[in-house]
Amino acid sequence: MNMEKKIATRQSYGEALAELGEKNENVVVLDADLSSATKTNIFAKKFPERFIDVGIAEQNLMGISAGLSTCNKIPYASTFAVFAAGRAYDQIRNSICYPNLNVKICATHAGVTVGEDGATHQMLEDLSLMRTLPNMTVISPSDDTQTKWVIEEISKFHGPVYVRLSRLSTPVIYDEKQKFEIGKAIQHGDGTDATIFATGVTVSEALIAQEELKKKSINVRVIDIHTIKPIDKELIIKCAKETKRLITVEDHSIIGGLGSAVCEVLSEEYPAKVERMGVKDTFGKSGKAEELLKYFKIDSNAIIEKFV
């Protein structure tokens, strides 16, 4: 992991879109008056004829995207997570998922790491909402490399996708040689003292904790669950059988998110105790992203405190 090089996955998204636009002329990008924040403006400058700003009208954003998908276009619909998964939920459910249309919803500014914008803009329920929808694939990439892979990969198959992206700049974890597969989590280390399941911005926090715990002779493995749905049941069960403790950590409510998804797998396949770290049934607060990770006890120090 490169601690010196930090990139927000929303920036990676914008750059990946521009690259994808060159490869696939059917890709179109839509935004809801937030292109400078979601970084879709990178695509807009390069392909203005394939970019649509619908204005502050997120439900219409989803409706137009649904329509374009029926005309052999591959629409990437972008706005903040709180507006995408929240305000436009009905349109995603009935106009995109029900007819199983090929719309890629890429939502930035998810979780408490939005920071100073505060509780109204800190979407902590989107994984819960999106993974319950039939036909929906849900992905939460952890770094620059993974995000760029995701944005291209989802253009290759038909169906709705929700991609969760962050505002906070996070370390680059993977190099360009790393192999990714939708639905297959990535294991870091073979420690048997515990498994830490993480997703999105918390993966780097878990990896930092892993290194610090190693100095204390506590050996844990970290599982990057980038695909929330379909989730990697096989690896989750394997870890439950091989490690003494199971911990999930996410920048999301502990209700309905990664922790719940892991618990669902284990309750049916291999019952085991799971400790869930996340936002505990409350709204967020305004503050710097790093301070909020600490406040809600989902940073590397909070993970370390579970063991020492």
C-alpha positions in Angstrom: 0.0 0.0 0.0 1.4 3.4 -1.0 0.7 5.8 1.9 2.4 8.6 0.0 0.1 8.5 -2.9 -3.5 9.2 -2.0 -6.4 9.6 -4.5 -10.1 10.0 -3.9 -12.1 7.4 -5.8 -14.3 10.1 -7.2 -11.2 11.4 -9.0 -10.4 7.9 -10.2 -13.9 7.7 -11.5 -13.7 10.8 -13.6 -10.4 9.8 -15.1 -11.7 6.3 -15.8 -14.8 7.6 -17.6 -12.7 9.7 -19.9 -10.6 6.7 -20.8 -13.6 4.5 -21.3 -15.2 7.1 -23.5 -12.4 6.7 -26.0 -12.8 2.9 -26.1 -16.6 2.8 -26.3 -18.6 5.3 -28.2 -21.9 4.0 -26.6 -20.9 5.3 -23.2 -22.8 8.4 -22.2 -22.5 10.3 -18.9 -25.2 12.2 -17.0 -24.9 14.4 -13.9 -27.2 16.5 -11.7 -25.4 19.8 -11.5 -22.5 18.4 -9.6 -20.0 17.5 -12.3 -17.1 19.4 -10.7 -17.6 17.5 -7.5 -18.3 14.0 -9.0 -15.5 14.6 -11.5 -17.7 13.8 -14.5 -16.5 17.2 -15.8 -13.4 15.4 -17.0 -15.5 13.3 -19.4 -17.7 16.4 -20.3 -14.6 18.3 -21.5 -13.5 15.5 -23.7 -16.9 14.3 -25.0 -19.3 17.2 -24.6 -21.7 15.7 -27.1 -22.1 12.6 -24.9 -22.5 14.4 -21.6 -25.9 15.6 -20.2 -26.4 17.8 -17.2 -30.0 17.4 -16.1 -29.8 20.0 -13.5 -30.9 19.5 -9.9 -33.3 16.8 -10.8 -32.0 13.5 -9.6 -35.2 11.5 -10.3 -35.1 12.7 -13.8 -31.5 11.8 -14.0 -32.4 8.1 -13.5 -35.4 8.3 -15.8 -33.4 9.7 -18.7 -30.6 7.2 -18.0 -33.2 4.4 -18.2 -34.5 5.7 -21.5 -31.0 6.0 -23.0 -30.2 2.5 -22.1 -33.1 1.3 -24.3 -31.3 2.9 -27.2 -28.2 0.8 -27.0 -26.4 3.5 -24.9 -24.5 2.7 -21.7 -25.4 5.5 -19.3 -23.3 6.4 -16.3 -25.5 8.4 -14.0 -23.7 10.4 -11.4 -24.5 12.5 -8.3 -23.9 12.4 -4.6 -24.9 9.1 -2.9 -27.5 10.7 -0.7 -29.3 12.0 -3.8 -28.8 8.9 -6.0 -29.7 6.1 -3.6 -32.0 8.3 -1.4 -33.9 10.9 -3.5 -34.1 8.8 -6.6 -34.7 5.4 -5.0 -38.2 5.0 -6.5 -36.9 5.6 -10.1 -34.0 3.2 -9.5 -36.3 0.6 -8.3 -39.1 0.9 -10.8 -37.5 2.4 -13.9 -34.1 0.7 -13.8 -34.1 -2.5 -11.7 -37.6 -3.8 -12.4 -37.0 -3.7 -16.2 -33.4 -4.8 -15.6 -32.0 -1.9 -17.7 -28.3 -1.3 -18.4 -27.7 1.8 -16.2 -24.5 2.3 -14.2 -25.2 4.5 -11.1 -22.0 5.9 -9.8 -22.6 7.7 -6.5 -19.8 9.8 -5.0 -19.5 11.5 -1.5 -20.8 8.4 0.4 -20.4 7.9 4.1 -19.2 10.1 7.0 -16.0 10.8 5.0 -18.0 13.4 3.1 -16.9 15.5 6.1 -18.0 19.1 6.7 -21.2 18.8 4.6 -22.7 17.0 7.6 -25.5 14.5 8.3 -27.8 15.6 5.5 -25.2 14.7 2.9 -23.5 11.8 4.6 -25.3 8.8 3.1 -25.0 5.8 5.5 -27.9 3.7 4.1 -27.1 3.3 0.4 -25.5 -0.2 0.6 -28.6 -1.4 2.5 -31.0 0.2 0.0 -29.2 -0.9 -3.2 -28.3 -4.5 -2.3 -32.0 -5.3 -1.5 -33.0 -4.5 -5.1 -33.4 -7.4 -7.5 -31.0 -7.3 -10.5 -28.7 -4.8 -8.9 -25.0 -5.3 -8.6 -23.4 -3.3 -5.8 -19.7 -2.4 -5.8 -17.6 -0.4 -3.3 -14.0 0.0 -4.6 -11.2 0.7 -2.1 -8.6 2.6 -4.2 -7.7 4.3 -7.4 -6.6 1.1 -9.2 -9.7 -0.8 -8.2 -12.1 2.0 -9.2 -10.6 2.3 -12.6 -11.0 -1.4 -13.1 -14.6 -1.3 -11.9 -15.7 1.5 -14.2 -14.5 -0.3 -17.3 -15.6 -3.7 -16.2 -19.2 -2.8 -15.6 -19.5 -1.5 -19.1 -18.9 -5.1 -20.3 -22.1 -6.7 -19.0 -25.8 -5.8 -19.1 -27.7 -4.8 -16.0 -28.0 -2.2 -13.3 -24.9 -1.4 -11.2 -24.5 0.8 -8.1 -20.9 2.0 -7.5 -20.1 3.7 -4.2 -17.4 6.3 -4.4 -15.8 8.6 -1.8 -14.7 12.2 -1.4 -11.8 11.4 0.9 -8.4 10.8 -0.7 -7.2 7.3 0.3 -3.9 5.4 -0.2 -3.3 3.5 -3.4 -3.5 -0.2 -2.3 -3.1 -2.1 -5.6 -0.7 -1.9 -8.6 -1.9 -2.3 -12.2 -1.0 -6.0 -12.2 -3.6 -6.8 -9.6 -6.4 -9.1 -10.9 -9.9 -8.3 -9.9 -13.2 -10.1 -10.4 -16.7 -9.0 -9.6 -18.0 -11.1 -6.8 -14.6 -12.2 -5.6 -13.1 -10.5 -2.5 -9.3 -10.0 -2.1 -7.4 -11.5 0.8 -4.5 -9.7 2.4 -2.4 -11.9 4.7 -3.1 -15.3 6.2 -3.3 -14.4 9.9 -5.5 -16.7 12.0 -6.0 -14.5 15.0 -8.8 -12.6 13.3 -10.4 -11.7 9.9 -11.2 -8.0 9.3 -13.8 -7.6 6.5 -13.6 -4.1 5.0 -15.0 -2.2 2.1 -14.3 1.2 0.4 -12.3 3.7 2.5 -12.1 1.3 5.5 -9.9 -1.2 3.6 -6.8 1.1 3.9 -7.7 1.6 7.6 -7.8 -2.1 8.1 -4.5 -2.6 6.4 -2.8 0.0 8.5 -4.2 -1.7 11.6 -2.9 -5.1 10.3 0.6 -3.8 10.1 0.5 -2.2 13.6 -1.0 -5.4 15.1 1.7 -7.5 13.5 4.2 -5.6 15.7 2.3 -6.8 18.7 2.4 -10.4 17.4 -1.3 -10.3 16.5 -1.7 -11.7 13.1 -4.9 -10.8 11.2 -6.0 -11.1 7.6 -7.8 -8.3 5.8 -10.5 -9.1 3.3 -11.3 -6.4 0.8 -15.0 -7.0 -0.1 -15.3 -4.6 -3.0 -18.4 -6.4 -4.3 -21.2 -6.2 -1.8 -23.6 -8.0 -4.1 -23.0 -10.7 -5.3 -20.9 -11.2 -2.1 -18.1 -13.7 -1.9 -19.7 -16.3 0.3 -17.0 -18.9 -0.3 -14.2 -16.7 1.1 -16.3 -15.5 4.0 -17.1 -19.0 5.1 -13.4 -20.0 4.7 -12.3 -17.2 6.9 -14.9 -18.1 9.6 -13.5 -21.6 9.7 -9.8 -20.5 9.8 -9.8 -17.5 12.2 -10.6 -17.0 15.8 -12.4 -13.6 15.4 -14.5 -12.0 12.7 -14.8 -8.2 12.4 -16.5 -6.1 9.8 -15.7 -2.4 9.4 -17.5 0.1 7.1 -18.2 3.8 6.5 -21.9 3.0 6.6 -24.6 2.1 9.1 -24.0 -1.3 10.7 -27.7 -2.0 9.8 -28.0 -3.4 6.3 -24.5 -2.8 5.1 -21.3 -5.0 4.9 -21.7 -6.2 8.4 -25.2 -7.4 7.8 -24.3 -9.0 4.5 -21.5 -11.0 6.2 -23.8 -12.0 9.0 -26.4 -13.2 6.6 -24.0 -15.5 4.9 -22.7 -17.0 8.1 -26.1 -17.4 9.8 -27.1 -19.7 7.0 -23.8 -21.4 6.1 -21.5 -21.4 9.2 -22.8 -19.7 12.3 -20.2 -17.6 14.0 -19.9 -14.4 16.1 -19.3 -11.3 14.1 -18.3 -7.9 15.6 -19.6 -5.1 13.4 -17.8 -1.7 13.3 -19.6 1.1 11.6 -22.0 3.9 12.3 -24.4 2.6 15.0 -27.9 3.6 14.1 -27.3 7.3 14.1 -26.9 10.2 11.7 -23.5 11.6 10.9 -22.0 14.9 12.1 -20.1 17.8 10.5 -16.3 17.6 10.8 -13.1 16.7 9.0 -13.3 13.2 7.4 -10.4 11.9 9.4 -11.9 13.2 12.7 -15.2 11.6 11.8 -13.6 8.2 11.2 -12.1 8.5 14.6 -15.3 9.8 16.2 -17.4 6.9 14.9 -14.7 4.4 15.7 -14.1 3.1 12.2 -10.4 4.1 11.7 -7.3 2.1 12.1 -6.9 3.0 15.8 -10.4 1.8 16.6 -9.6 -1.5 14.9 -6.4 -1.9 16.9 -8.3 -1.1 20.1 -10.4 -4.2 19.5 -7.2 -6.3 20.2 -5.2 -4.4 22.8 
